[in-house]
């Protein structure tokens, strides 16, 4: 039998820095992602995290799931607090300590956008990670600007005239990339190797970086708890959530050779059970157009 590194199986460290025993939902996409973020970053890391589901279920006093220094901050100031941590470490000569800001889509796309934009403009060496589950799930499943069009939420209900959220999802990675930062990427819950690779790449950059990870939410998406990995994988295979990197303004897209129809992704989520055939066709057309736009940036080497 070949020698096996018990501390590093298939390139993923065995040590858990986001430990089991928290009270997250069974199958929570964010919990899966947090485990692998810390496996990539290692112990020499400080986390600033906004209010959200993981903040609640991982730090019920007097217990914690975090095996690295962790700071809880408000929705709106995650990037600002991380900036202060970074500057303090620099003054102490600890430039090699990782600083990671983590927030949900509400704390990134909406409430925290001003602080994030400032952090990017000031060019702090910080990795900002958005855990994107497409709504304000922690406070009751209200719509955010990351909520997909036609999705049910408590503030975009389904009726005869209102068909869920009325607007398309904000293209946040492209908005971030327009700040001229060195590295932007998307990642997915179902591919930890890709996520770990991107986190390590981002942390090695001398400047700001941004990774947006799609994280299925059991109650918010009205999905079965054993479907997290399957639905995340389908988000990529249907091009609902393309995997791509933007390095110094140049776009590289991980191509899906035979994309599946968006219906395959939508059908197992209760938040989309009301969709008509016309609405599904509209979502398909939008998804295709957004993917083709990404590919056009890549092929023509457009700098954002």
Phi and psi in degrees as GROMACS dihedral restraints (atoms count N, CA, C in turn):
[ dihedral_restraints ]
;  ai    aj    ak    al  type     phi  dphi    fc
    3     4     5     6     1   -65.3    20    10
    4     5     6     7     1   150.6    20    10
    6     7     8     9     1   -65.6    20    10
    7     8     9    10     1   135.3    20    10
    9    10    11    12     1  -119.2    20    10
   10    11    12    13     1   128.1    20    10
   12    13    14    15     1   -76.8    20    10
   13    14    15    16     1   104.3    20    10
   15    16    17    18     1   -67.5    20    10
   16    17    18    19     1   -17.7    20    10
   18    19    20    21     1   -94.2    20    10
   19    20    21    22     1    -3.4    20    10
   21    22    23    24     1  -152.1    20    10
   22    23    24    25     1    86.8    20    10
   24    25    26    27     1   -94.0    20    10
   25    26    27    28     1   123.6    20    10
   27    28    29    30     1    53.6    20    10
   28    29    30    31     1    36.5    20    10
   30    31    32    33     1    81.1    20    10
   31    32    33    34     1     2.5    20    10
   33    34    35    36     1  -111.1    20    10
   34    35    36    37     1   119.1    20    10
   36    37    38    39     1   -56.2    20    10
   37    38    39    40     1   141.9    20    10
   39    40    41    42     1   -77.2    20    10
   40    41    42    43     1   -32.6    20    10
   42    43    44    45     1   -60.0    20    10
   43    44    45    46     1   135.0    20    10
   45    46    47    48     1   -99.7    20    10
   46    47    48    49     1   115.9    20    10
   48    49    50    51     1  -100.7    20    10
   49    50    51    52     1   -11.2    20    10
   51    52    53    54     1  -119.5    20    10
   52    53    54    55     1   101.6    20    10
   54    55    56    57     1   -86.6    20    10
   55    56    57    58     1   159.2    20    10
   57    58    59    60     1   -70.4    20    10
   58    59    60    61     1   168.7    20    10
   60    61    62    63     1   102.9    20    10
   61    62    63    64     1    -4.8    20    10
   63    64    65    66     1   -73.7    20    10
   64    65    66    67     1   176.6    20    10
   66    67    68    69     1  -107.3    20    10
   67    68    69    70     1    27.0    20    10
   69    70    71    72     1   -65.8    20    10
   70    71    72    73     1   157.9    20    10
   72    73    74    75     1   -58.6    20    10
   73    74    75    76     1   146.4    20    10
   75    76    77    78     1   -59.4    20    10
   76    77    78    79     1   122.4    20    10
   78    79    80    81     1    87.6    20    10
   79    80    81    82     1     9.6    20    10
   81    82    83    84     1   -57.8    20    10
   82    83    84    85     1   121.4    20    10
   84    85    86    87     1   -64.1    20    10
   85    86    87    88     1   -36.6    20    10
   87    88    89    90     1   -65.8    20    10
   88    89    90    91     1   -39.0    20    10
   90    91    92    93     1   -63.0    20    10
   91    92    93    94     1   -40.8    20    10
   93    94    95    96     1   -61.6    20    10
   94    95    96    97     1   -44.6    20    10
   96    97    98    99     1   -66.4    20    10
   97    98    99   100     1   -42.9    20    10
   99   100   101   102     1   -60.2    20    10
  100   101   102   103     1   -40.3    20    10
  102   103   104   105     1   -53.7    20    10
  103   104   105   106     1   -47.2    20    10
  105   106   107   108     1   -79.7    20    10
  106   107   108   109     1   -27.9    20    10
  108   109   110   111     1   -59.5    20    10
  109   110   111   112     1   -46.4    20    10
  111   112   113   114     1   -73.4    20    10
  112   113   114   115     1   -30.4    20    10
  114   115   116   117     1   -62.9    20    10
  115   116   117   118     1   -34.6    20    10
  117   118   119   120     1   -75.5    20    10
  118   119   120   121     1   -40.9    20    10
  120   121   122   123     1   -78.8    20    10
  121   122   123   124     1   -38.1    20    10
  123   124   125   126     1    83.4    20    10
  124   125   126   127     1  -177.9    20    10
  126   127   128   129     1   -69.8    20    10
  127   128   129   130     1   -27.8    20    10
  129   130   131   132     1   -81.3    20    10
  130   131   132   133     1    61.7    20    10
  132   133   134   135     1  -143.1    20    10
  133   134   135   136     1   142.0    20    10
  135   136   137   138     1  -120.7    20    10
  136   137   138   139     1   131.4    20    10
  138   139   140   141     1  -108.1    20    10
  139   140   141   142     1   132.1    20    10
  141   142   143   144     1  -112.2    20    10
  142   143   144   145     1   119.8    20    10
  144   145   146   147     1  -127.5    20    10
  145   146   147   148     1   135.6    20    10
  147   148   149   150     1   -74.9    20    10
  148   149   150   151     1   162.1    20    10
  150   151   152   153     1   -51.8    20    10
  151   152   153   154     1   139.2    20    10
  153   154   155   156     1   169.7    20    10
  154   155   156   157     1  -179.3    20    10
  156   157   158   159     1   -54.3    20    10
  157   158   159   160     1   -51.3    20    10
  159   160   161   162     1   -62.0    20    10
  160   161   162   163     1   -34.8    20    10
  162   163   164   165     1   -61.0    20    10
  163   164   165   166     1   -37.8    20    10
  165   166   167   168     1   -74.4    20    10
  166   167   168   169     1   -49.4    20    10
  168   169   170   171     1   -84.4    20    10
  169   170   171   172     1    -9.7    20    10
  171   172   173   174     1  -105.2    20    10
  172   173   174   175     1    -3.3    20    10
  174   175   176   177     1  -137.6    20    10
  175   176   177   178     1    39.8    20    10
  177   178   179   180     1   -70.1    20    10
  178   179   180   181     1   109.9    20    10
  180   181   182   183     1   -53.8    20    10
  181   182   183   184     1   134.9    20    10
  183   184   185   186     1   -98.9    20    10
  184   185   186   187     1    25.9    20    10
  186   187   188   189     1  -105.6    20    10
  187   188   189   190     1   161.7    20    10
  189   190   191   192     1  -151.0    20    10
  190   191   192   193     1   147.1    20    10
  192   193   194   195     1   -94.6    20    10
  193   194   195   196     1    -3.1    20    10
  195   196   197   198     1   -93.8    20    10
  196   197   198   199     1   124.6    20    10
  198   199   200   201     1  -102.4    20    10
  199   200   201   202     1    17.7    20    10
  201   202   203   204     1  -131.7    20    10
  202   203   204   205     1   162.0    20    10
  204   205   206   207     1   -57.3    20    10
  205   206   207   208     1   133.8    20    10
  207   208   209   210     1  -140.6    20    10
  208   209   210   211     1   133.1    20    10
  210   211   212   213     1  -121.5    20    10
  211   212   213   214     1   125.6    20    10
  213   214   215   216     1   -88.9    20    10
  214   215   216   217     1   129.1    20    10
  216   217   218   219     1  -130.3    20    10
  217   218   219   220     1   174.8    20    10
  219   220   221   222     1   -76.1    20    10
  220   221   222   223     1   166.0    20    10
  222   223   224   225     1   -49.5    20    10
  223   224   225   226     1   -44.1    20    10
  225   226   227   228     1   -88.1    20    10
  226   227   228   229     1   -10.2    20    10
  228   229   230   231     1  -126.2    20    10
  229   230   231   232     1    23.1    20    10
  231   232   233   234     1   -57.3    20    10
  232   233   234   235     1   -48.8    20    10
  234   235   236   237     1   -67.1    20    10
  235   236   237   238     1   -33.9    20    10
  237   238   239   240     1   -68.2    20    10
  238   239   240   241     1   -43.5    20    10
  240   241   242   243     1   -64.8    20    10
  241   242   243   244     1   -43.5    20    10
  243   244   245   246     1   -60.6    20    10
  244   245   246   247     1   -35.9    20    10
  246   247   248   249     1   -62.7    20    10
  247   248   249   250     1   -42.0    20    10
  249   250   251   252     1   -64.8    20    10
  250   251   252   253     1   -41.0    20    10
  252   253   254   255     1   -61.1    20    10
  253   254   255   256     1   -44.5    20    10
  255   256   257   258     1   -60.5    20    10
  256   257   258   259     1   -46.1    20    10
  258   259   260   261     1   -65.2    20    10
  259   260   261   262     1   -38.8    20    10
  261   262   263   264     1   -63.6    20    10
  262   263   264   265     1   -42.1    20    10
  264   265   266   267     1   -64.4    20    10
  265   266   267   268     1   -40.2    20    10
  267   268   269   270     1   -60.8    20    10
  268   269   270   271     1   -40.2    20    10
  270   271   272   273     1   -64.1    20    10
  271   272   273   274     1   -27.0    20    10
  273   274   275   276     1   -90.6    20    10
  274   275   276   277     1     2.8    20    10
  276   277   278   279     1    74.7    20    10
  277   278   279   280     1    24.6    20    10
  279   280   281   282     1  -108.9    20    10
  280   281   282   283     1    51.6    20    10
  282   283   284   285     1   -65.6    20    10
  283   284   285   286     1   -18.8    20    10
  285   286   287   288     1   -84.2    20    10
  286   287   288   289     1    -5.1    20    10
  288   289   290   291     1   -78.2    20    10
  289   290   291   292     1   129.3    20    10
  291   292   293   294     1   -73.3    20    10
  292   293   294   295     1   135.9    20    10
  294   295   296   297     1  -118.8    20    10
  295   296   297   298     1   120.9    20    10
  297   298   299   300     1  -123.2    20    10
  298   299   300   301     1   125.5    20    10
  300   301   302   303     1   -98.6    20    10
  301   302   303   304     1   132.0    20    10
  303   304   305   306     1  -128.7    20    10
  304   305   306   307     1   130.1    20    10
  306   307   308   309     1  -150.3    20    10
  307   308   309   310     1   160.1    20    10
  309   310   311   312     1   -79.5    20    10
  310   311   312   313     1  -177.2    20    10
  312   313   314   315     1   -67.7    20    10
  313   314   315   316     1   -34.4    20    10
  315   316   317   318     1   -63.0    20    10
  316   317   318   319     1   -42.5    20    10
  318   319   320   321     1   -78.5    20    10
  319   320   321   322     1    -2.6    20    10
  321   322   323   324     1  -114.8    20    10
  322   323   324   325     1   -58.5    20    10
  324   325   326   327     1   -68.0    20    10
  325   326   327   328     1   -32.6    20    10
  327   328   329   330     1  -116.1    20    10
  328   329   330   331     1   -87.4    20    10
  330   331   332   333     1   -61.9    20    10
  331   332   333   334     1   -37.5    20    10
  333   334   335   336     1   -97.3    20    10
  334   335   336   337     1     9.3    20    10
  336   337   338   339     1   -65.1    20    10
  337   338   339   340     1   -38.7    20    10
  339   340   341   342     1   -61.1    20    10
  340   341   342   343     1   -46.1    20    10
  342   343   344   345     1   -66.3    20    10
  343   344   345   346     1   -38.6    20    10
  345   346   347   348     1   -62.7    20    10
  346   347   348   349     1   -46.3    20    10
  348   349   350   351     1   -59.6    20    10
  349   350   351   352     1   -41.1    20    10
  351   352   353   354     1   -63.9    20    10
  352   353   354   355     1   -42.1    20    10
  354   355   356   357     1   -60.3    20    10
  355   356   357   358     1   -42.3    20    10
  357   358   359   360     1   -67.1    20    10
  358   359   360   361     1   -42.5    20    10
  360   361   362   363     1   -64.6    20    10
  361   362   363   364     1   -36.4    20    10
  363   364   365   366     1   -77.0    20    10
  364   365   366   367     1   -11.4    20    10
  366   367   368   369     1    66.5    20    10
  367   368   369   370     1    38.1    20    10
  369   370   371   372     1   -67.8    20    10
  370   371   372   373     1   145.5    20    10
  372   373   374   375     1   -79.6    20    10
  373   374   375   376     1    83.6    20    10
  375   376   377   378     1  -140.1    20    10
  376   377   378   379     1   138.8    20    10
  378   379   380   381     1   -95.8    20    10
  379   380   381   382     1   120.1    20    10
  381   382   383   384     1  -103.4    20    10
  382   383   384   385     1   123.9    20    10
  384   385   386   387     1  -117.5    20    10
  385   386   387   388     1   124.1    20    10
  387   388   389   390     1   -98.0    20    10
  388   389   390   391     1   118.8    20    10
  390   391   392   393     1   -88.1    20    10
  391   392   393   394     1    99.5    20    10
  393   394   395   396     1   -95.4    20    10
  394   395   396   397     1   104.1    20    10
  396   397   398   399     1  -113.1    20    10
  397   398   399   400     1    10.8    20    10
  399   400   401   402     1    79.3    20    10
  400   401   402   403     1    19.7    20    10
  402   403   404   405     1  -177.6    20    10
  403   404   405   406     1   171.5    20    10
  405   406   407   408     1   -82.7    20    10
  406   407   408   409     1    77.2    20    10
  408   409   410   411     1   -68.9    20    10
  409   410   411   412     1   -39.5    20    10
  411   412   413   414     1   -63.6    20    10
  412   413   414   415     1   -31.3    20    10
  414   415   416   417     1  -102.3    20    10
  415   416   417   418     1    11.9    20    10
  417   418   419   420     1   122.6    20    10
  418   419   420   421     1    17.1    20    10
  420   421   422   423     1    64.6    20    10
  421   422   423   424     1    56.4    20    10
  423   424   425   426     1   -92.4    20    10
  424   425   426   427     1   153.6    20    10
  426   427   428   429     1   -68.6    20    10
  427   428   429   430     1   145.2    20    10
  429   430   431   432     1  -122.3    20    10
  430   431   432   433     1   179.8    20    10
  432   433   434   435     1   -78.5    20    10
  433   434   435   436     1     0.6    20    10
  435   436   437   438     1   -95.7    20    10
  436   437   438   439     1    -7.5    20    10
  438   439   440   441     1   -66.9    20    10
  439   440   441   442     1   131.0    20    10
  441   442   443   444     1   -65.7    20    10
  442   443   444   445     1   152.3    20    10
  444   445   446   447     1   -60.9    20    10
  445   446   447   448     1   140.4    20    10
  447   448   449   450     1    74.5    20    10
  448   449   450   451     1     3.1    20    10
  450   451   452   453     1   -74.3    20    10
  451   452   453   454     1   138.4    20    10
  453   454   455   456     1   -70.7    20    10
  454   455   456   457     1   135.7    20    10
  456   457   458   459     1  -143.4    20    10
  457   458   459   460     1   174.9    20    10
  459   460   461   462     1   -68.7    20    10
  460   461   462   463     1   -20.5    20    10
  462   463   464   465     1  -108.6    20    10
  463   464   465   466     1     5.3    20    10
  465   466   467   468     1  -135.6    20    10
  466   467   468   469     1    70.6    20    10
  468   469   470   471     1   -73.7    20    10
  469   470   471   472     1   172.8    20    10
  471   472   473   474     1  -105.5    20    10
  472   473   474   475     1   127.2    20    10
  474   475   476   477     1  -151.8    20    10
  475   476   477   478     1  -166.5    20    10
  477   478   479   480     1   -69.2    20    10
  478   479   480   481     1   -35.9    20    10
  480   481   482   483     1  -102.6    20    10
  481   482   483   484     1   -35.2    20    10
  483   484   485   486     1   -98.6    20    10
  484   485   486   487     1   124.6    20    10
  486   487   488   489     1  -112.8    20    10
  487   488   489   490     1    45.6    20    10
  489   490   491   492     1    87.9    20    10
  490   491   492   493     1  -160.3    20    10
  492   493   494   495     1   -63.1    20    10
  493   494   495   496     1   141.2    20    10
  495   496   497   498     1   -93.6    20    10
  496   497   498   499     1   -13.2    20    10
  498   499   500   501     1  -114.3    20    10
  499   500   501   502     1   156.3    20    10
  501   502   503   504     1   -75.6    20    10
  502   503   504   505     1   159.5    20    10
  504   505   506   507     1   -65.4    20    10
  505   506   507   508     1   138.4    20    10
  507   508   509   510     1   -66.6    20    10
  508   509   510   511     1   133.7    20    10
  510   511   512   513     1   -80.3    20    10
  511   512   513   514     1    69.1    20    10
  513   514   515   516     1   -59.9    20    10
  514   515   516   517     1   -43.6    20    10
  516   517   518   519     1   -58.5    20    10
  517   518   519   520     1   -36.8    20    10
  519   520   521   522     1   -70.9    20    10
  520   521   522   523     1   -35.4    20    10
  522   523   524   525     1   -64.5    20    10
  523   524   525   526     1   -42.5    20    10
  525   526   527   528     1   -64.3    20    10
  526   527   528   529     1   -44.7    20    10
  528   529   530   531     1   -61.3    20    10
  529   530   531   532     1   -29.1    20    10
  531   532   533   534     1   -65.6    20    10
  532   533   534   535     1   -13.8    20    10
  534   535   536   537     1   -75.2    20    10
  535   536   537   538     1    -6.5    20    10
  537   538   539   540     1    78.1    20    10
  538   539   540   541     1    28.1    20    10
  540   541   542   543     1   -83.9    20    10
  541   542   543   544     1   162.5    20    10
  543   544   545   546     1   -69.9    20    10
  544   545   546   547     1   -30.4    20    10
  546   547   548   549     1  -148.0    20    10
  547   548   549   550     1   127.6    20    10
  549   550   551   552     1  -135.2    20    10
  550   551   552   553     1   140.2    20    10
  552   553   554   555     1  -150.9    20    10
  553   554   555   556     1   158.4    20    10
  555   556   557   558     1  -111.8    20    10
  556   557   558   559     1   152.4    20    10
  558   559   560   561     1  -145.5    20    10
  559   560   561   562     1   177.5    20    10
  561   562   563   564     1  -144.4    20    10
  562   563   564   565     1   147.6    20    10
  564   565   566   567     1   -58.4    20    10
  565   566   567   568     1   -34.1    20    10
  567   568   569   570     1   -81.3    20    10
  568   569   570   571     1    -3.6    20    10
  570   571   572   573     1  -129.5    20    10
  571   572   573   574     1    80.3    20    10
  573   574   575   576     1   -64.5    20    10
  574   575   576   577     1   -31.1    20    10
  576   577   578   579     1   -65.2    20    10
  577   578   579   580     1   -42.7    20    10
  579   580   581   582     1   -64.6    20    10
  580   581   582   583     1   -43.0    20    10
  582   583   584   585     1   -61.6    20    10
  583   584   585   586     1   -47.9    20    10
  585   586   587   588     1   -61.1    20    10
  586   587   588   589     1   -43.1    20    10
  588   589   590   591     1   -59.0    20    10
  589   590   591   592     1   -43.8    20    10
  591   592   593   594     1   -71.1    20    10
  592   593   594   595     1   -37.8    20    10
  594   595   596   597     1   -63.1    20    10
  595   596   597   598     1   -45.0    20    10
  597   598   599   600     1   -62.7    20    10
  598   599   600   601     1   -41.5    20    10
  600   601   602   603     1   -63.2    20    10
  601   602   603   604     1   -43.8    20    10
  603   604   605   606     1   -63.4    20    10
  604   605   606   607     1   -42.5    20    10
  606   607   608   609     1   -68.6    20    10
  607   608   609   610     1   -21.6    20    10
  609   610   611   612     1   -82.3    20    10
  610   611   612   613     1    -8.8    20    10
  612   613   614   615     1   -84.3    20    10
  613   614   615   616     1   138.6    20    10
  615   616   617   618     1   -89.2    20    10
  616   617   618   619     1    74.2    20    10
  618   619   620   621     1   163.0    20    10
  619   620   621   622     1  -175.1    20    10
  621   622   623   624     1   -75.4    20    10
  622   623   624   625     1   150.4    20    10
  624   625   626   627     1  -144.3    20    10
  625   626   627   628     1   160.0    20    10
  627   628   629   630     1  -143.5    20    10
  628   629   630   631     1   130.1    20    10
  630   631   632   633     1  -128.9    20    10
  631   632   633   634     1   129.7    20    10
  633   634   635   636     1  -111.2    20    10
  634   635   636   637     1   120.9    20    10
  636   637   638   639     1  -114.6    20    10
  637   638   639   640     1   123.4    20    10
  639   640   641   642     1   -77.2    20    10
  640   641   642   643     1   124.4    20    10
  642   643   644   645     1  -125.8    20    10
  643   644   645   646     1   103.9    20    10
  645   646   647   648     1   -55.6    20    10
  646   647   648   649     1   141.8    20    10
  648   649   650   651     1  -118.9    20    10
  649   650   651   652     1   120.9    20    10
  651   652   653   654     1   -60.1    20    10
  652   653   654   655     1   -58.2    20    10
  654   655   656   657     1   -72.6    20    10
  655   656   657   658     1   -37.3    20    10
  657   658   659   660     1   -69.8    20    10
  658   659   660   661     1   -34.9    20    10
  660   661   662   663     1   -90.8    20    10
  661   662   663   664     1    -4.4    20    10
  663   664   665   666     1    52.0    20    10
  664   665   666   667     1    57.5    20    10
  666   667   668   669     1  -125.3    20    10
  667   668   669   670     1   161.4    20    10
  669   670   671   672     1   -72.7    20    10
  670   671   672   673     1   144.9    20    10
  672   673   674   675     1   -69.3    20    10
  673   674   675   676     1   -15.1    20    10
  675   676   677   678     1   -96.1    20    10
  676   677   678   679     1    10.8    20    10
  678   679   680   681     1  -105.8    20    10
  679   680   681   682     1     5.6    20    10
  681   682   683   684     1   -56.9    20    10
  682   683   684   685     1   -53.4    20    10
  684   685   686   687     1   -68.4    20    10
  685   686   687   688     1   -40.8    20    10
  687   688   689   690     1   -61.3    20    10
  688   689   690   691     1   -46.3    20    10
  690   691   692   693     1   -69.5    20    10
  691   692   693   694     1   -37.7    20    10
  693   694   695   696     1   -61.7    20    10
  694   695   696   697     1   -43.8    20    10
  696   697   698   699     1   -62.5    20    10
  697   698   699   700     1   -40.7    20    10
  699   700   701   702     1   -66.7    20    10
  700   701   702   703     1   -30.8    20    10
  702   703   704   705     1   -60.3    20    10
  703   704   705   706     1   -35.7    20    10
  705   706   707   708     1   -77.9    20    10
  706   707   708   709     1   -45.3    20    10
  708   709   710   711     1   -69.9    20    10
  709   710   711   712     1   -18.2    20    10
  711   712   713   714     1   -98.8    20    10
  712   713   714   715     1    -1.0    20    10
  714   715   716   717     1    66.5    20    10
  715   716   717   718     1    17.1    20    10
  717   718   719   720     1   -65.2    20    10
  718   719   720   721     1   -37.8    20    10
  720   721   722   723     1  -131.7    20    10
  721   722   723   724     1    81.3    20    10
  723   724   725   726     1   -65.2    20    10
  724   725   726   727     1   145.8    20    10
  726   727   728   729     1   -93.1    20    10
  727   728   729   730     1   123.1    20    10
  729   730   731   732     1  -152.1    20    10
  730   731   732   733     1   163.6    20    10
  732   733   734   735     1  -127.3    20    10
  733   734   735   736     1   146.5    20    10
  735   736   737   738     1  -124.3    20    10
  736   737   738   739     1   104.9    20    10
  738   739   740   741     1  -112.0    20    10
  739   740   741   742     1   114.7    20    10
  741   742   743   744     1    51.4    20    10
  742   743   744   745     1    39.9    20    10
  744   745   746   747     1    88.0    20    10
  745   746   747   748     1    -6.7    20    10
  747   748   749   750     1   -99.4    20    10
  748   749   750   751     1   129.7    20    10
  750   751   752   753     1   -95.5    20    10
  751   752   753   754     1   132.2    20    10
  753   754   755   756     1  -126.4    20    10
  754   755   756   757     1   122.1    20    10
  756   757   758   759     1  -108.5    20    10
  757   758   759   760     1   133.2    20    10
  759   760   761   762     1   -79.5    20    10
  760   761   762   763     1   109.4    20    10
  762   763   764   765     1   -78.1    20    10
  763   764   765   766     1   138.9    20    10
  765   766   767   768     1   -97.4    20    10
  766   767   768   769     1   116.6    20    10
  768   769   770   771     1   -64.1    20    10
  769   770   771   772     1   -42.6    20    10
  771   772   773   774     1  -131.3    20    10
  772   773   774   775     1    83.6    20    10
  774   775   776   777     1   -58.7    20    10
  775   776   777   778     1   141.1    20    10
  777   778   779   780     1   -84.9    20    10
  778   779   780   781     1   157.7    20    10
  780   781   782   783     1   -66.8    20    10
  781   782   783   784     1   147.1    20    10
  783   784   785   786     1   -60.1    20    10
  784   785   786   787     1   -24.2    20    10
  786   787   788   789     1   -56.2    20    10
  787   788   789   790     1   -34.4    20    10
  789   790   791   792     1   -63.2    20    10
  790   791   792   793     1   -31.9    20    10
  792   793   794   795     1   -81.2    20    10
  793   794   795   796     1   -39.3    20    10
  795   796   797   798     1   -75.9    20    10
  796   797   798   799     1   -30.5    20    10
  798   799   800   801     1   -69.1    20    10
  799   800   801   802     1   -24.0    20    10
  801   802   803   804     1   -98.9    20    10
  802   803   804   805     1    17.8    20    10
  804   805   806   807     1  -118.8    20    10
  805   806   807   808     1   121.5    20    10
  807   808   809   810     1   -62.2    20    10
  808   809   810   811     1   -24.1    20    10
  810   811   812   813     1   -68.3    20    10
  811   812   813   814     1   -13.5    20    10
  813   814   815   816     1  -116.7    20    10
  814   815   816   817     1     9.0    20    10
  816   817   818   819     1   -66.6    20    10
  817   818   819   820     1   -17.5    20    10
  819   820   821   822     1   -85.0    20    10
  820   821   822   823     1    -5.0    20    10
  822   823   824   825     1   -63.4    20    10
  823   824   825   826     1   138.5    20    10
  825   826   827   828     1   -88.1    20    10
  826   827   828   829     1   168.1    20    10
  828   829   830   831     1   -60.6    20    10
  829   830   831   832     1   -37.9    20    10
  831   832   833   834     1   -66.7    20    10
  832   833   834   835     1   -39.3    20    10
  834   835   836   837     1   -67.5    20    10
  835   836   837   838     1   -38.9    20    10
  837   838   839   840     1   -64.2    20    10
  838   839   840   841     1   -40.7    20    10
  840   841   842   843     1   -62.1    20    10
  841   842   843   844     1   -38.5    20    10
  843   844   845   846     1   -66.0    20    10
  844   845   846   847     1   -41.6    20    10
  846   847   848   849     1   -63.6    20    10
  847   848   849   850     1   -41.5    20    10
  849   850   851   852     1   -61.2    20    10
  850   851   852   853     1   -45.5    20    10
  852   853   854   855     1   -63.8    20    10
  853   854   855   856     1   -40.7    20    10
  855   856   857   858     1   -66.3    20    10
  856   857   858   859     1   -43.7    20    10
  858   859   860   861     1   -60.6    20    10
  859   860   861   862     1   -44.0    20    10
  861   862   863   864     1   -61.9    20    10
  862   863   864   865     1   -43.3    20    10
  864   865   866   867     1   -65.0    20    10
  865   866   867   868     1   -42.2    20    10
  867   868   869   870     1   -65.6    20    10
  868   869   870   871     1   -40.9    20    10
  870   871   872   873     1   -65.4    20    10
  871   872   873   874     1   -43.2    20    10
  873   874   875   876     1   -64.1    20    10
  874   875   876   877     1   -33.4    20    10
  876   877   878   879     1   -64.3    20    10
  877   878   879   880     1   -44.6    20    10
  879   880   881   882     1   -58.2    20    10
  880   881   882   883     1   -47.2    20    10
  882   883   884   885     1   -63.7    20    10
  883   884   885   886     1   -32.2    20    10
  885   886   887   888     1   -68.8    20    10
  886   887   888   889     1   -36.0    20    10
  888   889   890   891     1   -61.0    20    10
  889   890   891   892     1   -42.5    20    10
  891   892   893   894     1   -66.8    20    10
  892   893   894   895     1   -49.6    20    10
  894   895   896   897     1   -66.7    20    10
  895   896   897   898     1   -34.7    20    10
  897   898   899   900     1   -97.1    20    10
  898   899   900   901     1     3.7    20    10
  900   901   902   903     1    56.2    20    10
  901   902   903   904     1    41.2    20    10
  903   904   905   906     1   -71.4    20    10
  904   905   906   907     1   133.8    20    10
  906   907   908   909     1   -94.2    20    10
  907   908   909   910     1   124.9    20    10
